[in-house]
């Protein structure tokens, strides 16, 4: 019998492992997850690499080589990250070949402090692609207007793109439109559309966390009539799933029209929604809640090891993504009618996510500067500013 994880593939959904850890490669665990559970992709982020570098004896030794003091902050960072990404890409290369470039990717975040700089993001993405030198590399850019503009250009150059930190259907539509426009441009240049792929990460648990918190504040303050309070209570824990289902309906529409069919005939593959942040922040929600409710074709479920283990043990696999769609749309209508400032909340989630990535990146730089030392300083200290200045100067003169 298939495990629940394996059963997801029967519904057209891929499983990617969320957040790279060095032990996955060194212990052979990633290969086992690929073979036994059908894991077929891997995401990474600066927080994960920060945890890898700080206090790691292995990387302390790696950064203690004679030439290390001569390296700038970016070069020390990449000494760690590039090797990790290359090893992960090599472990997934057979999946990449067998799936004919549909899966088998490892995604690498472009430096997060460039989230609002399109040209700088392009420069770094091109350089990282060349440095890593793996076909199954997918470069992460955030769902800011500048990041989406950069994604469009990268796709037009045949570079795989992972658009991250999407919290609203409207932003997803912008990312999908950028993908189509990028493919159009690549086709006009005579490029091979079958060589490029893209995914768009739609975050889940954080949406419910921030919406539930807002609702809780309103209920605690007894704002509004009793009926209004009942409406608010009915939305607790439901907005993320509803929003994701509406976004998926948009995906189905975008990748089925005449424009898409013309690109598909030239070998293009659809940009898939990737469900991220699938581990509930609220302990009262079931540990496989977000995975079970969003199973459908041409999507990816990205899970941490904890969520993956939970779903393997007691998850239920079924075509849930296309179920109760009218109800999902009604929920999103209620969000607007109830006065929940959803756009403001999702904008805040994006800003908070970018800030968190920048802070992790700063800590990563400091850790590599100290050769893997665990002696860290306040993020606002002089050293942080000095290292970020090094990074910016290196980028400007690249």
C-alpha positions as a Python dict, from the first residue, in 0.01 Angstrom:
ca = {
    (1, 'X'): (0, 0, 0),
    (2, 'X'): (109, 356, -66),
    (3, 'X'): (189, 579, 227),
    (4, 'X'): (-12, 902, 251),
    (5, 'X'): (293, 1088, 115),
    (6, 'X'): (319, 861, -185),
    (7, 'X'): (-55, 892, -242),
    (8, 'X'): (-18, 1267, -299),
    (9, 'X'): (152, 1190, -629),
    (10, 'X'): (-160, 1006, -743),
    (11, 'X'): (-341, 1340, -715),
    (12, 'X'): (-78, 1523, -920),
    (13, 'X'): (87, 1692, -622),
    (14, 'X'): (462, 1693, -562),
    (15, 'X'): (626, 1689, -220),
    (16, 'X'): (921, 1918, -156),
    (17, 'X'): (1114, 1934, 166),
    (18, 'X'): (1100, 2277, 325),
    (19, 'X'): (1422, 2419, 475),
    (20, 'X'): (1753, 2260, 392),
    (21, 'X'): (1968, 2116, 669),
    (22, 'X'): (2322, 1991, 620),
    (23, 'X'): (2253, 1660, 795),
    (24, 'X'): (2006, 1571, 518),
    (25, 'X'): (2294, 1525, 277),
    (26, 'X'): (2566, 1399, 511),
    (27, 'X'): (2346, 1131, 668),
    (28, 'X'): (2188, 1018, 343),
    (29, 'X'): (1844, 1112, 475),
    (30, 'X'): (1752, 1315, 167),
    (31, 'X'): (1819, 1016, -57),
    (32, 'X'): (1599, 800, 166),
    (33, 'X'): (1319, 1058, 157),
    (34, 'X'): (1342, 1066, -222),
    (35, 'X'): (1336, 686, -252),
    (36, 'X'): (1074, 602, 12),
    (37, 'X'): (848, 906, 36),
    (38, 'X'): (870, 1051, -311),
    (39, 'X'): (1024, 1380, -201),
    (40, 'X'): (1120, 1552, -524),
    (41, 'X'): (1243, 1902, -438),
    (42, 'X'): (1405, 2110, -168),
    (43, 'X'): (1375, 2470, -56),
    (44, 'X'): (1632, 2667, 140),
    (45, 'X'): (1644, 3005, 309),
    (46, 'X'): (1880, 3229, 501),
    (47, 'X'): (1741, 3120, 838),
    (48, 'X'): (1835, 2759, 764),
    (49, 'X'): (2185, 2857, 655),
    (50, 'X'): (2226, 3074, 962),
    (51, 'X'): (2155, 2768, 1176),
    (52, 'X'): (2399, 2563, 969),
    (53, 'X'): (2683, 2811, 1009),
    (54, 'X'): (2653, 2919, 1371),
    (55, 'X'): (2835, 2682, 1599),
    (56, 'X'): (2909, 2431, 1322),
    (57, 'X'): (3251, 2272, 1368),
    (58, 'X'): (3254, 2159, 1007),
    (59, 'X'): (3211, 2510, 871),
    (60, 'X'): (3442, 2658, 1129),
    (61, 'X'): (3710, 2437, 973),
    (62, 'X'): (3601, 2524, 621),
    (63, 'X'): (3637, 2896, 692),
    (64, 'X'): (3971, 2853, 868),
    (65, 'X'): (4163, 2791, 543),
    (66, 'X'): (4458, 3029, 482),
    (67, 'X'): (4280, 3239, 222),
    (68, 'X'): (3966, 3291, 436),
    (69, 'X'): (4076, 3624, 591),
    (70, 'X'): (4115, 3762, 238),
    (71, 'X'): (3754, 3684, 149),
    (72, 'X'): (3482, 3944, 186),
    (73, 'X'): (3153, 3877, 363),
    (74, 'X'): (2974, 3761, 49),
    (75, 'X'): (3252, 3521, -46),
    (76, 'X'): (3257, 3366, 300),
    (77, 'X'): (2880, 3326, 290),
    (78, 'X'): (2896, 3161, -50),
    (79, 'X'): (3177, 2928, 56),
    (80, 'X'): (2915, 2762, 275),
    (81, 'X'): (2597, 2806, 75),
    (82, 'X'): (2719, 2714, -273),
    (83, 'X'): (2858, 2380, -159),
    (84, 'X'): (2535, 2298, 24),
    (85, 'X'): (2317, 2383, -275),
    (86, 'X'): (2539, 2192, -517),
    (87, 'X'): (2528, 1881, -299),
    (88, 'X'): (2150, 1902, -269),
    (89, 'X'): (2111, 1958, -644),
    (90, 'X'): (2327, 1655, -716),
    (91, 'X'): (2115, 1442, -482),
    (92, 'X'): (1803, 1552, -672),
    (93, 'X'): (1950, 1527, -1022),
    (94, 'X'): (1796, 1186, -1092),
    (95, 'X'): (1450, 1321, -1001),
    (96, 'X'): (1511, 1619, -1230),
    (97, 'X'): (1595, 1390, -1522),
    (98, 'X'): (1322, 1134, -1457),
    (99, 'X'): (1050, 1399, -1423),
    (100, 'X'): (1169, 1575, -1738),
    (101, 'X'): (1245, 1899, -1547),
    (102, 'X'): (911, 1911, -1368),
    (103, 'X'): (1070, 1840, -1028),
    (104, 'X'): (1412, 1776, -880),
    (105, 'X'): (1487, 2139, -798),
    (106, 'X'): (1669, 2295, -508),
    (107, 'X'): (1584, 2661, -456),
    (108, 'X'): (1830, 2924, -338),
    (109, 'X'): (1733, 3264, -204),
    (110, 'X'): (1881, 3571, -374),
    (111, 'X'): (2017, 3802, -103),
    (112, 'X'): (1707, 3925, 85),
    (113, 'X'): (1823, 4285, 126),
    (114, 'X'): (1775, 4324, -251),
    (115, 'X'): (1399, 4263, -230),
    (116, 'X'): (1317, 4614, -353),
    (117, 'X'): (1592, 4640, -615),
    (118, 'X'): (1508, 4473, -947),
    (119, 'X'): (1839, 4532, -1124),
    (120, 'X'): (2049, 4428, -828),
    (121, 'X'): (1837, 4113, -792),
    (122, 'X'): (1895, 4032, -1159),
    (123, 'X'): (2270, 4078, -1123),
    (124, 'X'): (2290, 3851, -819),
    (125, 'X'): (2058, 3587, -963),
    (126, 'X'): (2261, 3561, -1283),
    (127, 'X'): (2584, 3540, -1088),
    (128, 'X'): (2453, 3278, -842),
    (129, 'X'): (2325, 3067, -1129),
    (130, 'X'): (2670, 3073, -1286),
    (131, 'X'): (2845, 3004, -954),
    (132, 'X'): (2627, 2709, -851),
    (133, 'X'): (2635, 2571, -1207),
    (134, 'X'): (2350, 2321, -1172),
    (135, 'X'): (2061, 2292, -1417),
    (136, 'X'): (1817, 2205, -1139),
    (137, 'X'): (1884, 2524, -943),
    (138, 'X'): (1582, 2748, -890),
    (139, 'X'): (1647, 3102, -771),
    (140, 'X'): (1415, 3257, -512),
    (141, 'X'): (1294, 3614, -546),
    (142, 'X'): (1030, 3768, -315),
    (143, 'X'): (679, 3869, -418),
    (144, 'X'): (754, 4240, -407),
    (145, 'X'): (678, 4445, -721),
    (146, 'X'): (1052, 4467, -784),
    (147, 'X'): (1101, 4096, -723),
    (148, 'X'): (822, 4001, -961),
    (149, 'X'): (966, 4232, -1228),
    (150, 'X'): (1304, 4060, -1184),
    (151, 'X'): (1134, 3718, -1206),
    (152, 'X'): (982, 3812, -1542),
    (153, 'X'): (1321, 3908, -1683),
    (154, 'X'): (1491, 3597, -1545),
    (155, 'X'): (1229, 3372, -1704),
    (156, 'X'): (1285, 3550, -2036),
    (157, 'X'): (1651, 3450, -2003),
    (158, 'X'): (1564, 3086, -1938),
    (159, 'X'): (1647, 3098, -1565),
    (160, 'X'): (1434, 2896, -1323),
    (161, 'X'): (1252, 3115, -1071),
    (162, 'X'): (1083, 3050, -738),
    (163, 'X'): (867, 3347, -638),
    (164, 'X'): (832, 3345, -260),
    (165, 'X'): (635, 3515, 18),
    (166, 'X'): (299, 3534, -155),
    (167, 'X'): (15, 3596, 89),
    (168, 'X'): (-269, 3713, -137),
    (169, 'X'): (-437, 3592, -455),
    (170, 'X'): (-378, 3925, -629),
    (171, 'X'): (-3, 3902, -579),
    (172, 'X'): (-4, 3546, -708),
    (173, 'X'): (-182, 3665, -1023),
    (174, 'X'): (97, 3918, -1075),
    (175, 'X'): (359, 3646, -1039),
    (176, 'X'): (176, 3422, -1287),
    (177, 'X'): (138, 3708, -1534),
    (178, 'X'): (512, 3779, -1507),
    (179, 'X'): (585, 3414, -1583),
    (180, 'X'): (370, 3419, -1897),
    (181, 'X'): (525, 3744, -2017),
    (182, 'X'): (871, 3606, -1952),
    (183, 'X'): (789, 3295, -2154),
    (184, 'X'): (651, 3507, -2437),
    (185, 'X'): (978, 3697, -2450),
    (186, 'X'): (1183, 3377, -2438),
    (187, 'X'): (977, 3234, -2723),
    (188, 'X'): (1026, 3548, -2933),
    (189, 'X'): (1401, 3505, -2890),
    (190, 'X'): (1379, 3148, -3014),
    (191, 'X'): (1450, 3003, -2670),
    (192, 'X'): (1361, 2652, -2558),
    (193, 'X'): (1062, 2690, -2329),
    (194, 'X'): (1092, 2334, -2202),
    (195, 'X'): (1420, 2426, -2029),
    (196, 'X'): (1270, 2672, -1780),
    (197, 'X'): (1044, 2619, -1478),
    (198, 'X'): (884, 2829, -1206),
    (199, 'X'): (692, 2785, -883),
    (200, 'X'): (512, 3041, -668),
    (201, 'X'): (507, 2996, -289),
    (202, 'X'): (174, 3074, -126),
    (203, 'X'): (215, 3094, 252),
    (204, 'X'): (-51, 2951, 479),
    (205, 'X'): (-11, 2928, 856),
    (206, 'X'): (108, 3287, 892),
    (207, 'X'): (-210, 3409, 724),
    (208, 'X'): (-432, 3238, 978),
    (209, 'X'): (-207, 3351, 1262),
    (210, 'X'): (-233, 3719, 1176),
    (211, 'X'): (-603, 3707, 1082),
    (212, 'X'): (-697, 3508, 1393),
    (213, 'X'): (-501, 3754, 1607),
    (214, 'X'): (-687, 4050, 1452),
    (215, 'X'): (-1021, 3877, 1505),
    (216, 'X'): (-926, 3795, 1863),
    (217, 'X'): (-849, 4160, 1933),
    (218, 'X'): (-1187, 4265, 1797),
    (219, 'X'): (-1372, 4004, 2000),
    (220, 'X'): (-1180, 4092, 2315),
    (221, 'X'): (-1273, 4455, 2273),
    (222, 'X'): (-1636, 4355, 2204),
    (223, 'X'): (-1638, 4566, 1888),
    (224, 'X'): (-1951, 4552, 1678),
    (225, 'X'): (-2291, 4389, 1718),
    (226, 'X'): (-2335, 4034, 1841),
    (227, 'X'): (-2410, 3913, 1487),
    (228, 'X'): (-2090, 4070, 1359),
    (229, 'X'): (-1893, 3897, 1630),
    (230, 'X'): (-2047, 3567, 1521),
    (231, 'X'): (-1929, 3626, 1166),
    (232, 'X'): (-1578, 3697, 1291),
    (233, 'X'): (-1573, 3378, 1500),
    (234, 'X'): (-1684, 3176, 1198),
    (235, 'X'): (-1372, 3288, 1011),
    (236, 'X'): (-1119, 3169, 1270),
    (237, 'X'): (-875, 2924, 1113),
    (238, 'X'): (-1045, 2932, 773),
    (239, 'X'): (-897, 3223, 579),
    (240, 'X'): (-565, 3072, 468),
    (241, 'X'): (-724, 2762, 317),
    (242, 'X'): (-1000, 2964, 152),
    (243, 'X'): (-754, 3212, 5),
    (244, 'X'): (-535, 2930, -126),
    (245, 'X'): (-830, 2758, -293),
    (246, 'X'): (-928, 3082, -464),
    (247, 'X'): (-568, 3128, -580),
    (248, 'X'): (-572, 2776, -724),
    (249, 'X'): (-884, 2856, -923),
    (250, 'X'): (-692, 3148, -1069),
    (251, 'X'): (-405, 2912, -1155),
    (252, 'X'): (-646, 2682, -1340),
    (253, 'X'): (-785, 2975, -1537),
    (254, 'X'): (-448, 3131, -1619),
    (255, 'X'): (-296, 2806, -1740),
    (256, 'X'): (-580, 2693, -1961),
    (257, 'X'): (-650, 2987, -2195),
    (258, 'X'): (-541, 3042, -2555),
    (259, 'X'): (-228, 3230, -2454),
    (260, 'X'): (-113, 2945, -2236),
    (261, 'X'): (-201, 2680, -2493),
    (262, 'X'): (25, 2848, -2747),
    (263, 'X'): (312, 2845, -2499),
    (264, 'X'): (237, 2487, -2394),
    (265, 'X'): (262, 2370, -2754),
    (266, 'X'): (616, 2507, -2753),
    (267, 'X'): (708, 2294, -2452),
    (268, 'X'): (633, 2531, -2163),
    (269, 'X'): (523, 2386, -1832),
    (270, 'X'): (281, 2568, -1602),
    (271, 'X'): (405, 2767, -1307),
    (272, 'X'): (286, 2567, -1008),
    (273, 'X'): (158, 2696, -678),
    (274, 'X'): (372, 2574, -389),
    (275, 'X'): (201, 2556, -53),
    (276, 'X'): (451, 2688, 202),
    (277, 'X'): (436, 2736, 578),
    (278, 'X'): (227, 2419, 604),
    (279, 'X'): (303, 2352, 970),
    (280, 'X'): (28, 2510, 1185),
    (281, 'X'): (142, 2782, 1424),
    (282, 'X'): (-172, 2728, 1628),
    (283, 'X'): (-133, 2409, 1836),
    (284, 'X'): (-509, 2358, 1834),
    (285, 'X'): (-498, 2287, 1459),
    (286, 'X'): (-414, 1934, 1344),
    (287, 'X'): (-47, 1895, 1248),
    (288, 'X'): (-135, 1792, 891),
    (289, 'X'): (-426, 2037, 855),
    (290, 'X'): (-284, 2254, 577),
    (291, 'X'): (-150, 1960, 378),
    (292, 'X'): (-475, 1765, 384),
    (293, 'X'): (-693, 2058, 277),
    (294, 'X'): (-488, 2157, -29),
    (295, 'X'): (-424, 1845, -236),
    (296, 'X'): (-456, 1889, -610),
    (297, 'X'): (-287, 1851, -947),
    (298, 'X'): (-7, 2079, -1066),
    (299, 'X'): (75, 2194, -713),
    (300, 'X'): (354, 2135, -463),
    (301, 'X'): (325, 2081, -90),
    (302, 'X'): (642, 2196, 86),
    (303, 'X'): (678, 2040, 430),
    (304, 'X'): (928, 2057, 711),
    (305, 'X'): (1052, 1723, 839),
    (306, 'X'): (807, 1745, 1129),
    (307, 'X'): (506, 1806, 904),
    (308, 'X'): (622, 1544, 656),
    (309, 'X'): (653, 1286, 934),
    (310, 'X'): (310, 1371, 1070),
    (311, 'X'): (145, 1337, 731),
    (312, 'X'): (327, 1011, 662),
    (313, 'X'): (197, 868, 988),
    (314, 'X'): (-167, 972, 982),
    (315, 'X'): (-236, 1204, 689),
    (316, 'X'): (-532, 1157, 458),
    (317, 'X'): (-486, 1204, 85),
    (318, 'X'): (-775, 1306, -136),
    (319, 'X'): (-853, 1564, -407),
    (320, 'X'): (-944, 1832, -154),
    (321, 'X'): (-819, 2137, -342),
    (322, 'X'): (-1119, 2142, -574),
    (323, 'X'): (-1371, 2065, -301),
    (324, 'X'): (-1587, 2332, -135),
    (325, 'X'): (-1464, 2603, -372),
    (326, 'X'): (-1792, 2805, -352),
    (327, 'X'): (-1757, 2795, 27),
    (328, 'X'): (-1400, 2924, -1),
    (329, 'X'): (-1515, 3212, -218),
    (330, 'X'): (-1791, 3293, 30),
    (331, 'X'): (-1536, 3299, 312),
    (332, 'X'): (-1323, 3552, 126),
    (333, 'X'): (-1634, 3761, 61),
    (334, 'X'): (-1709, 3750, 434),
    (335, 'X'): (-1354, 3866, 510),
    (336, 'X'): (-1423, 4182, 313),
    (337, 'X'): (-1773, 4229, 450),
    (338, 'X'): (-1654, 4184, 808),
    (339, 'X'): (-1407, 4468, 767),
    (340, 'X'): (-1095, 4257, 813),
    (341, 'X'): (-808, 4463, 664),
    (342, 'X'): (-678, 4164, 470),
    (343, 'X'): (-459, 4357, 226),
    (344, 'X'): (-297, 4546, 512),
    (345, 'X'): (-238, 4226, 706),
    (346, 'X'): (-82, 4044, 411),
    (347, 'X'): (138, 4345, 330),
    (348, 'X'): (258, 4331, 688),
    (349, 'X'): (333, 3961, 657),
    (350, 'X'): (549, 4029, 352),
    (351, 'X'): (736, 4309, 529),
    (352, 'X'): (787, 4094, 839),
    (353, 'X'): (907, 3801, 629),
    (354, 'X'): (1161, 4015, 447),
    (355, 'X'): (1283, 4163, 776),
    (356, 'X'): (1326, 3816, 923),
    (357, 'X'): (1528, 3704, 621),
    (358, 'X'): (1750, 4012, 637),
    (359, 'X'): (1818, 3954, 1007),
    (360, 'X'): (1908, 3590, 946),
    (361, 'X'): (2133, 3694, 661),
    (362, 'X'): (2311, 3944, 885),
    (363, 'X'): (2365, 3680, 1152),
    (364, 'X'): (2492, 3442, 885),
    (365, 'X'): (2746, 3698, 769),
    (366, 'X'): (2867, 3758, 1122),
    (367, 'X'): (2896, 3386, 1188),
    (368, 'X'): (3106, 3332, 877),
    (369, 'X'): (3320, 3636, 958),
    (370, 'X'): (3404, 3483, 1296),
    (371, 'X'): (3481, 3148, 1136),
    (372, 'X'): (3162, 2989, 1265),
    (373, 'X'): (3186, 3138, 1613),
    (374, 'X'): (2873, 3147, 1822),
    (375, 'X'): (2974, 3484, 1963),
    (376, 'X'): (2713, 3709, 1803),
    (377, 'X'): (2638, 4077, 1844),
    (378, 'X'): (2328, 4291, 1827),
    (379, 'X'): (2190, 4309, 1469),
    (380, 'X'): (2223, 4687, 1470),
    (381, 'X'): (2589, 4695, 1573),
    (382, 'X'): (2875, 4837, 1376),
    (383, 'X'): (2994, 4500, 1251),
    (384, 'X'): (2659, 4431, 1085),
    (385, 'X'): (2674, 4764, 904),
    (386, 'X'): (3032, 4701, 801),
    (387, 'X'): (2950, 4359, 658),
    (388, 'X'): (2645, 4482, 472),
    (389, 'X'): (2856, 4764, 330),
    (390, 'X'): (3105, 4505, 206),
    (391, 'X'): (2821, 4317, 41),
    (392, 'X'): (2679, 4625, -128),
    (393, 'X'): (3023, 4738, -248),
    (394, 'X'): (3094, 4394, -388),
    (395, 'X'): (2761, 4400, -572),
    (396, 'X'): (2820, 4746, -717),
    (397, 'X'): (3159, 4648, -855),
    (398, 'X'): (3052, 4302, -977),
}
